[in-house]
């Protein structure tokens, strides 16, 4: 369990440090080019969830986030106690790390700083990457379980 808690704390810490650095170094709605016309570091406030969902429903977003985090904590504890599913535990730790990082910032500031802009993709942050990776790994673990 300690390994997963450390992973969660590292994800949270790294994401919040990057968000803080971006907020200090790049003006709001500004950007710095990383790869010419392809990748930018931006400073954008996201009042909702991914893809602009829940922009005007912060209470619903908070309730969904809290319910998801409580469920994920329960799932991780259960898997650890039963000594099952290493990949599943890693995916849950990624989901928790990313979800908690964004939740902490949303509770602290009322919004989340998104800072990675890749041409033709929505702007995102490191926490979003871990939520995405966690969801993808969890999805494939469950598909593998169903097929075997």
N, CA and C atoms as a LAMMPS dump frame, in Angstrom:
ITEM: TIMESTEP
0
ITEM: NUMBER OF ATOMS
444
ITEM: BOX BOUNDS ff ff ff
-5.0000000000000000e+02 5.0000000000000000e+02
-5.0000000000000000e+02 5.0000000000000000e+02
-5.0000000000000000e+02 5.0000000000000000e+02
ITEM: ATOMS id mol type element x y z
1 1 1 N 0.826 -1.193 0
2 1 2 C 0 0 0
3 1 3 C 0.869 1.254 0
4 2 1 N 2.003 1.186 0.692
5 2 2 C 2.885 2.347 0.802
6 2 3 C 3.345 2.826 -0.577
7 3 1 N 3.656 1.885 -1.459
8 3 2 C 4.121 2.238 -2.808
9 3 3 C 3.058 3.043 -3.546
10 4 1 N 1.806 2.649 -3.421
11 4 2 C 0.728 3.338 -4.127
12 4 3 C 0.474 4.72 -3.528
13 5 1 N 0.55 4.822 -2.216
14 5 2 C 0.383 6.124 -1.558
15 5 3 C 1.509 7.067 -1.975
16 6 1 N 2.736 6.556 -2.039
17 6 2 C 3.866 7.389 -2.479
18 6 3 C 3.654 7.844 -3.921
19 7 1 N 3.204 6.943 -4.793
20 7 2 C 2.941 7.31 -6.194
21 7 3 C 1.876 8.399 -6.268
22 8 1 N 0.813 8.248 -5.507
23 8 2 C -0.269 9.244 -5.485
24 8 3 C 0.273 10.589 -5.029
25 9 1 N 1.055 10.594 -3.946
26 9 2 C 1.6 11.846 -3.419
27 9 3 C 2.584 12.496 -4.387
28 10 1 N 3.377 11.689 -5.091
29 10 2 C 4.305 12.229 -6.091
30 10 3 C 3.555 12.883 -7.254
31 11 1 N 2.497 12.237 -7.717
32 11 2 C 1.694 12.798 -8.812
33 11 3 C 1.098 14.135 -8.377
34 12 1 N 0.509 14.151 -7.189
35 12 2 C -0.104 15.382 -6.675
36 12 3 C 0.939 16.483 -6.549
37 13 1 N 2.052 16.154 -5.92
38 13 2 C 3.101 17.142 -5.676
39 13 3 C 3.663 17.714 -6.969
40 14 1 N 3.999 16.849 -7.906
41 14 2 C 4.584 17.296 -9.167
42 14 3 C 3.596 18.168 -9.944
43 15 1 N 2.353 17.729 -10.028
44 15 2 C 1.361 18.508 -10.775
45 15 3 C 1.145 19.878 -10.129
46 16 1 N 0.981 19.931 -8.822
47 16 2 C 0.736 21.212 -8.157
48 16 3 C 1.941 22.145 -8.263
49 17 1 N 3.146 21.586 -8.233
50 17 2 C 4.343 22.417 -8.395
51 17 3 C 4.411 23.006 -9.803
52 18 1 N 4.106 22.2 -10.801
53 18 2 C 4.116 22.699 -12.178
54 18 3 C 3.048 23.777 -12.354
55 19 1 N 1.849 23.54 -11.823
56 19 2 C 0.776 24.537 -11.924
57 19 3 C 1.198 25.849 -11.27
58 20 1 N 1.837 25.772 -10.128
59 20 2 C 2.305 26.966 -9.424
60 20 3 C 3.362 27.701 -10.248
61 21 1 N 4.301 26.961 -10.794
62 21 2 C 5.356 27.552 -11.62
63 21 3 C 4.761 28.235 -12.857
64 22 1 N 3.856 27.56 -13.526
65 22 2 C 3.217 28.129 -14.713
66 22 3 C 2.462 29.4 -14.34
67 23 1 N 1.735 29.368 -13.23
68 23 2 C 0.963 30.545 -12.797
69 23 3 C 1.862 31.74 -12.494
70 24 1 N 3.07 31.469 -11.984
71 24 2 C 4.011 32.551 -11.666
72 24 3 C 4.764 33.065 -12.89
73 25 1 N 5.072 32.184 -13.828
74 25 2 C 5.964 32.542 -14.938
75 25 3 C 5.255 32.943 -16.227
76 26 1 N 4.011 32.523 -16.388
77 26 2 C 3.292 32.828 -17.628
78 26 3 C 2.007 33.565 -17.267
79 27 1 N 1.813 34.721 -17.888
80 27 2 C 0.609 35.506 -17.571
81 27 3 C -0.644 34.727 -17.974
82 28 1 N -1.753 35.045 -17.327
83 28 2 C -3.021 34.384 -17.596
84 28 3 C -3.357 34.475 -19.083
85 29 1 N -3.696 33.343 -19.655
86 29 2 C -4.01 33.184 -21.088
87 29 3 C -2.8 33.422 -21.995
88 30 1 N -1.619 33.526 -21.402
89 30 2 C -0.396 33.643 -22.189
90 30 3 C 0.165 32.267 -22.506
91 31 1 N 1.257 32.252 -23.255
92 31 2 C 1.883 30.977 -23.599
93 31 3 C 3.351 31.169 -23.947
94 32 1 N 4.081 30.071 -23.895
95 32 2 C 5.461 30.002 -24.368
96 32 3 C 5.538 28.826 -25.331
97 33 1 N 6.177 29.047 -26.458
98 33 2 C 6.299 28 -27.47
99 33 3 C 7.381 27.013 -27.068
100 34 1 N 7.057 25.74 -27.142
101 34 2 C 8.022 24.668 -26.854
102 34 3 C 8.509 24.061 -28.167
103 35 1 N 7.583 23.705 -29.029
104 35 2 C 7.902 23.217 -30.376
105 35 3 C 7.136 24.084 -31.358
106 36 1 N 7.84 24.7 -32.254
107 36 2 C 7.273 25.702 -33.163
108 36 3 C 5.909 25.283 -33.737
109 37 1 N 4.893 26.081 -33.404
110 37 2 C 3.526 25.904 -33.891
111 37 3 C 2.903 24.548 -33.584
112 38 1 N 3.46 23.828 -32.601
113 38 2 C 2.931 22.49 -32.277
114 38 3 C 2.602 22.342 -30.795
115 39 1 N 3.552 22.686 -29.912
116 39 2 C 3.387 22.473 -28.468
117 39 3 C 3.689 23.774 -27.738
118 40 1 N 2.782 24.116 -26.805
119 40 2 C 2.921 25.352 -26.042
120 40 3 C 2.69 25.068 -24.557
121 41 1 N 3.337 25.842 -23.717
122 41 2 C 3.011 25.874 -22.293
123 41 3 C 2.138 27.114 -22.11
124 42 1 N 0.946 26.91 -21.586
125 42 2 C -0.024 27.991 -21.45
126 42 3 C -0.391 28.197 -19.986
127 43 1 N -1.166 29.207 -19.727
128 43 2 C -1.729 29.429 -18.394
129 43 3 C -3.206 29.748 -18.581
130 44 1 N -4.02 28.704 -18.496
131 44 2 C -5.45 28.826 -18.726
132 44 3 C -6.199 28.323 -17.496
133 45 1 N -7.214 29.058 -17.096
134 45 2 C -8.056 28.635 -15.969
135 45 3 C -9.218 27.788 -16.497
136 46 1 N -9.373 26.628 -15.91
137 46 2 C -10.455 25.728 -16.282
138 46 3 C -11.428 25.657 -15.111
139 47 1 N -12.605 26.247 -15.282
140 47 2 C -13.615 26.267 -14.227
141 47 3 C -14.444 24.993 -14.176
142 48 1 N -14.302 24.141 -15.167
143 48 2 C -15.106 22.924 -15.217
144 48 3 C -14.23 21.691 -15.247
145 49 1 N -14.728 20.678 -15.909
146 49 2 C -13.988 19.423 -16.049
147 49 3 C -13.399 19.36 -17.462
148 50 1 N -12.905 18.21 -17.827
149 50 2 C -12.319 18.018 -19.152
150 50 3 C -13.316 18.388 -20.238
151 51 1 N -12.816 18.949 -21.306
152 51 2 C -13.602 19.318 -22.48
153 51 3 C -14.698 20.34 -22.172
154 52 1 N -14.499 21.097 -21.107
155 52 2 C -15.435 22.163 -20.763
156 52 3 C -16.72 21.697 -20.085
157 53 1 N -16.775 20.435 -19.682
158 53 2 C -17.973 19.934 -19.005
159 53 3 C -18.129 20.576 -17.628
160 54 1 N -19.345 20.753 -17.196
161 54 2 C -19.693 21.262 -15.861
162 54 3 C -19.189 22.681 -15.588
163 55 1 N -19.021 23.5 -16.622
164 55 2 C -18.543 24.872 -16.442
165 55 3 C -19.417 25.656 -15.472
166 56 1 N -20.713 25.463 -15.525
167 56 2 C -21.624 26.224 -14.676
168 56 3 C -22.245 25.375 -13.574
169 57 1 N -21.654 24.231 -13.3
170 57 2 C -22.194 23.307 -12.297
171 57 3 C -21.09 22.827 -11.358
172 58 1 N -20.447 23.751 -10.666
173 58 2 C -19.304 23.407 -9.814
174 58 3 C -19.685 22.456 -8.68
175 59 1 N -20.894 22.595 -8.137
176 59 2 C -21.318 21.722 -7.043
177 59 3 C -21.477 20.285 -7.521
178 60 1 N -22.036 20.113 -8.709
179 60 2 C -22.185 18.77 -9.273
180 60 3 C -20.812 18.177 -9.567
181 61 1 N -19.928 18.978 -10.144
182 61 2 C -18.57 18.53 -10.433
183 61 3 C -17.856 18.1 -9.157
184 62 1 N -17.97 18.88 -8.113
185 62 2 C -17.344 18.553 -6.833
186 62 3 C -17.925 17.263 -6.264
187 63 1 N -19.228 17.101 -6.325
188 63 2 C -19.872 15.893 -5.795
189 63 3 C -19.422 14.65 -6.561
190 64 1 N -19.371 14.75 -7.88
191 64 2 C -18.933 13.616 -8.706
192 64 3 C -17.476 13.278 -8.405
193 65 1 N -16.643 14.31 -8.287
194 65 2 C -15.222 14.1 -8.003
195 65 3 C -15.034 13.42 -6.642
196 66 1 N -15.7 13.925 -5.619
197 66 2 C -15.574 13.335 -4.279
198 66 3 C -16.073 11.889 -4.247
199 67 1 N -17.209 11.633 -4.881
200 67 2 C -17.738 10.266 -4.927
201 67 3 C -16.764 9.334 -5.653
202 68 1 N -16.178 9.819 -6.737
203 68 2 C -15.206 9.009 -7.486
204 68 3 C -13.975 8.714 -6.654
205 69 1 N -13.469 9.709 -5.955
206 69 2 C -12.259 9.52 -5.148
207 69 3 C -12.519 8.553 -3.999
208 70 1 N -13.659 8.684 -3.343
209 70 2 C -14.001 7.754 -2.252
210 70 3 C -14.103 6.334 -2.783
211 71 1 N -14.738 6.178 -3.934
212 71 2 C -14.863 4.852 -4.553
213 71 3 C -13.491 4.284 -4.911
214 72 1 N -12.633 5.11 -5.482
215 72 2 C -11.29 4.654 -5.864
216 72 3 C -10.453 4.269 -4.648
217 73 1 N -10.561 5.024 -3.571
218 73 2 C -9.834 4.677 -2.339
219 73 3 C -10.303 3.316 -1.833
220 74 1 N -11.603 3.105 -1.826
221 74 2 C -12.155 1.816 -1.407
222 74 3 C -11.623 0.689 -2.302
223 75 1 N -11.65 0.901 -3.609
224 75 2 C -11.188 -0.121 -4.548
225 75 3 C -9.712 -0.444 -4.331
226 76 1 N -8.891 0.592 -4.139
227 76 2 C -7.466 0.373 -3.933
228 76 3 C -7.222 -0.401 -2.648
229 77 1 N -7.87 -0.004 -1.569
230 77 2 C -7.704 -0.703 -0.287
231 77 3 C -8.118 -2.166 -0.402
232 78 1 N -9.226 -2.41 -1.076
233 78 2 C -9.713 -3.782 -1.253
234 78 3 C -8.713 -4.623 -2.042
235 79 1 N -8.197 -4.07 -3.137
236 79 2 C -7.227 -4.803 -3.963
237 79 3 C -5.937 -5.073 -3.197
238 80 1 N -5.505 -4.102 -2.387
239 80 2 C -4.288 -4.281 -1.592
240 80 3 C -4.501 -5.373 -0.55
241 81 1 N -5.623 -5.309 0.156
242 81 2 C -5.894 -6.309 1.203
243 81 3 C -6.014 -7.713 0.621
244 82 1 N -6.598 -7.836 -0.561
245 82 2 C -6.759 -9.14 -1.196
246 82 3 C -5.517 -9.552 -1.998
247 83 1 N -4.539 -8.668 -2.048
248 83 2 C -3.299 -8.909 -2.797
249 83 3 C -3.589 -9.308 -4.237
250 84 1 N -4.416 -8.472 -4.895
251 84 2 C -4.824 -8.739 -6.272
252 84 3 C -4.451 -7.587 -7.19
253 85 1 N -4.249 -7.909 -8.433
254 85 2 C -4.221 -6.948 -9.521
255 85 3 C -3.225 -5.806 -9.442
256 86 1 N -1.952 -6.087 -9.65
257 86 2 C -0.942 -5.03 -9.602
258 86 3 C -1.224 -3.925 -10.607
259 87 1 N -1.509 -4.295 -11.849
260 87 2 C -1.803 -3.271 -12.858
261 87 3 C -3.057 -2.483 -12.501
262 88 1 N -4.029 -3.154 -11.954
263 88 2 C -5.256 -2.479 -11.54
264 88 3 C -4.966 -1.491 -10.402
265 89 1 N -4.129 -1.876 -9.472
266 89 2 C -3.757 -0.975 -8.366
267 89 3 C -2.978 0.235 -8.884
268 90 1 N -2.098 0.007 -9.845
269 90 2 C -1.352 1.121 -10.44
270 90 3 C -2.327 2.082 -11.141
271 91 1 N -3.264 1.53 -11.885
272 91 2 C -4.227 2.383 -12.596
273 91 3 C -5.066 3.194 -11.612
274 92 1 N -5.468 2.584 -10.505
275 92 2 C -6.251 3.293 -9.494
276 92 3 C -5.405 4.381 -8.837
277 93 1 N -4.129 4.089 -8.579
278 93 2 C -3.232 5.102 -7.998
279 93 3 C -3.087 6.287 -8.95
280 94 1 N -2.961 6.026 -10.248
281 94 2 C -2.885 7.111 -11.238
282 94 3 C -4.17 7.946 -11.22
283 95 1 N -5.316 7.273 -11.211
284 95 2 C -6.6 7.981 -11.17
285 95 3 C -6.715 8.836 -9.911
286 96 1 N -6.311 8.272 -8.775
287 96 2 C -6.372 9.024 -7.514
288 96 3 C -5.402 10.201 -7.51
289 97 1 N -4.171 9.985 -7.953
290 97 2 C -3.187 11.06 -7.973
291 97 3 C -3.641 12.23 -8.828
292 98 1 N -4.09 11.93 -10.03
293 98 2 C -4.56 12.991 -10.932
294 98 3 C -5.833 13.645 -10.435
295 99 1 N -6.775 12.831 -9.99
296 99 2 C -8.04 13.369 -9.494
297 99 3 C -7.866 14.233 -8.258
298 100 1 N -7.031 13.778 -7.331
299 100 2 C -6.791 14.557 -6.108
300 100 3 C -6.039 15.847 -6.398
301 101 1 N -5.077 15.809 -7.314
302 101 2 C -4.33 17.026 -7.655
303 101 3 C -5.283 18.097 -8.187
304 102 1 N -6.157 17.713 -9.102
305 102 2 C -7.11 18.684 -9.644
306 102 3 C -8.125 19.114 -8.584
307 103 1 N -8.554 18.179 -7.733
308 103 2 C -9.503 18.528 -6.669
309 103 3 C -8.895 19.529 -5.694
310 104 1 N -7.66 19.286 -5.289
311 104 2 C -6.987 20.194 -4.355
312 104 3 C -6.93 21.601 -4.932
313 105 1 N -6.528 21.704 -6.185
314 105 2 C -6.443 23.032 -6.797
315 105 3 C -7.825 23.67 -6.953
316 106 1 N -8.81 22.872 -7.331
317 106 2 C -10.169 23.401 -7.499
318 106 3 C -10.713 23.916 -6.162
319 107 1 N -10.458 23.194 -5.081
320 107 2 C -10.914 23.638 -3.752
321 107 3 C -10.151 24.879 -3.286
322 108 1 N -8.875 24.928 -3.614
323 108 2 C -8.023 26.043 -3.19
324 108 3 C -8.303 27.322 -3.979
325 109 1 N -8.467 27.198 -5.294
326 109 2 C -8.554 28.378 -6.163
327 109 3 C -9.913 28.568 -6.838
328 110 1 N -10.721 27.525 -6.859
329 110 2 C -11.993 27.616 -7.564
330 110 3 C -11.888 27.246 -9.039
331 111 1 N -10.709 26.882 -9.474
332 111 2 C -10.46 26.483 -10.864
333 111 3 C -9.194 25.632 -10.896
334 112 1 N -8.931 25.05 -12.047
335 112 2 C -7.727 24.25 -12.268
336 112 3 C -6.916 24.928 -13.361
337 113 1 N -5.616 25.009 -13.177
338 113 2 C -4.734 25.551 -14.214
339 113 3 C -4.412 24.434 -15.203
340 114 1 N -4.724 24.679 -16.474
341 114 2 C -4.313 23.786 -17.554
342 114 3 C -3.155 24.468 -18.264
343 115 1 N -2.142 23.69 -18.647
344 115 2 C -0.917 24.323 -19.124
345 115 3 C -0.233 23.65 -20.303
346 116 1 N -0.732 22.544 -20.787
347 116 2 C -0.12 21.906 -21.956
348 116 3 C -1.076 22.056 -23.129
349 117 1 N -0.58 22.68 -24.179
350 117 2 C -1.382 22.865 -25.378
351 117 3 C -0.647 22.237 -26.55
352 118 1 N -1.275 21.21 -27.103
353 118 2 C -0.737 20.54 -28.287
354 118 3 C -1.731 20.782 -29.407
355 119 1 N -1.22 21.224 -30.523
356 119 2 C -2.066 21.583 -31.662
357 119 3 C -3.205 20.583 -31.858
358 120 1 N -4.432 21.078 -31.972
359 120 2 C -5.651 20.315 -32.245
360 120 3 C -6.148 19.468 -31.073
361 121 1 N -5.582 19.628 -29.886
362 121 2 C -6.049 18.927 -28.697
363 121 3 C -6.52 19.946 -27.665
364 122 1 N -7.449 19.556 -26.795
365 122 2 C -7.807 20.464 -25.694
366 122 3 C -6.596 20.685 -24.781
367 123 1 N -6.537 21.825 -24.121
368 123 2 C -5.449 22.134 -23.191
369 123 3 C -5.638 21.272 -21.948
370 124 1 N -4.532 20.756 -21.395
371 124 2 C -4.612 19.849 -20.258
372 124 3 C -3.444 20.073 -19.317
373 125 1 N -3.394 19.282 -18.239
374 125 2 C -2.296 19.354 -17.281
375 125 3 C -1.818 17.938 -16.937
376 126 1 N -0.786 17.84 -16.124
377 126 2 C -0.215 16.532 -15.787
378 126 3 C -1.225 15.651 -15.059
379 127 1 N -2.02 16.236 -14.186
380 127 2 C -3.041 15.454 -13.474
381 127 3 C -3.992 14.797 -14.476
382 128 1 N -4.368 15.542 -15.509
383 128 2 C -5.245 14.994 -16.55
384 128 3 C -4.59 13.803 -17.249
385 129 1 N -3.296 13.891 -17.481
386 129 2 C -2.563 12.79 -18.124
387 129 3 C -2.656 11.532 -17.271
388 130 1 N -2.464 11.685 -15.959
389 130 2 C -2.53 10.516 -15.075
390 130 3 C -3.943 9.955 -14.979
391 131 1 N -4.954 10.811 -14.984
392 131 2 C -6.338 10.33 -14.998
393 131 3 C -6.589 9.537 -16.282
394 132 1 N -6.133 10.078 -17.398
395 132 2 C -6.309 9.395 -18.679
396 132 3 C -5.577 8.049 -18.699
397 133 1 N -4.3 8.058 -18.301
398 133 2 C -3.519 6.809 -18.29
399 133 3 C -4.137 5.778 -17.349
400 134 1 N -4.554 6.228 -16.173
401 134 2 C -5.193 5.329 -15.219
402 134 3 C -6.449 4.706 -15.789
403 135 1 N -7.258 5.516 -16.462
404 135 2 C -8.501 5.009 -17.055
405 135 3 C -8.217 4.013 -18.174
406 136 1 N -7.23 4.313 -19.009
407 136 2 C -6.891 3.42 -20.116
408 136 3 C -6.369 2.08 -19.592
409 137 1 N -5.456 2.12 -18.632
410 137 2 C -4.906 0.873 -18.069
411 137 3 C -6.025 0.064 -17.408
412 138 1 N -6.866 0.732 -16.619
413 138 2 C -7.974 0.046 -15.943
414 138 3 C -8.901 -0.606 -16.969
415 139 1 N -9.212 0.122 -18.028
416 139 2 C -10.073 -0.395 -19.093
417 139 3 C -9.496 -1.67 -19.701
418 140 1 N -8.198 -1.653 -20.033
419 140 2 C -7.588 -2.825 -20.649
420 140 3 C -7.448 -3.99 -19.676
421 141 1 N -7.224 -3.704 -18.413
422 141 2 C -7.19 -4.768 -17.396
423 141 3 C -8.551 -5.465 -17.345
424 142 1 N -9.617 -4.679 -17.336
425 142 2 C -10.961 -5.251 -17.266
426 142 3 C -11.323 -6.019 -18.534
427 143 1 N -10.902 -5.517 -19.687
428 143 2 C -11.15 -6.243 -20.934
429 143 3 C -10.415 -7.576 -20.912
430 144 1 N -9.161 -7.572 -20.47
431 144 2 C -8.382 -8.81 -20.387
432 144 3 C -9.053 -9.805 -19.45
433 145 1 N -9.566 -9.324 -18.311
434 145 2 C -10.267 -10.207 -17.366
435 145 3 C -11.485 -10.847 -18.032
436 146 1 N -12.219 -10.085 -18.811
437 146 2 C -13.429 -10.584 -19.453
438 146 3 C -13.102 -11.609 -20.55
439 147 1 N -11.981 -11.417 -21.221
440 147 2 C -11.625 -12.303 -22.331
441 147 3 C -10.955 -13.593 -21.879
442 148 1 N -10.411 -13.61 -20.678
443 148 2 C -9.71 -14.826 -20.218
444 148 3 C -10.563 -15.678 -19.343
